[in-house]
Amino acid sequence: MKMSRMSARFGGEKCQIL
């Protein structure tokens, strides 16, 4: 997956927001 780094960054932010 090319969006591997972006996914990790977005996932971390989403986890904190939830």
HUKA-V848359 format. One record per residue. N is the residue number from 1. RES is the residue in three letters. PSI is psi in whole degrees, -180 to 180 (* if undefined). OMEGA is omega in degrees with one decimal (none if undefined). BURIAL is + if it has 16 or more other C-alpha atoms within 10 Angstrom, else -. Layout:
# HUKA-V848359
n->N res->RES psi->PSI omega->OMEGA burial->BURIAL
n->N res->RES psi->PSI omega->OMEGA burial->BURIAL
This chain:
# HUKA-V848359
n->1 res->MET psi->133 omega->-179.8 burial->-
n->2 res->LYS psi->-28 omega->-179.3 burial->-
n->3 res->MET psi->41 omega->-178.5 burial->-
n->4 res->SER psi->-47 omega->-178.4 burial->-
n->5 res->ARG psi->-46 omega->-178.5 burial->-
n->6 res->MET psi->-41 omega->-178.9 burial->-
n->7 res->SER psi->-45 omega->-178.4 burial->-
n->8 res->ALA psi->-43 omega->-178.0 burial->-
n->9 res->ARG psi->-48 omega->-178.8 burial->-
n->10 res->PHE psi->-41 omega->179.9 burial->-
n->11 res->GLY psi->-44 omega->-178.9 burial->-
n->12 res->GLY psi->-44 omega->-179.8 burial->-
n->13 res->GLU psi->-41 omega->-178.9 burial->-
n->14 res->LYS psi->-38 omega->-179.2 burial->-
n->15 res->CYS psi->-41 omega->-178.4 burial->-
n->16 res->GLN psi->-38 omega->-178.6 burial->-
n->17 res->ILE psi->-40 omega->-178.3 burial->-
n->18 res->LEU psi->* omega->none burial->-
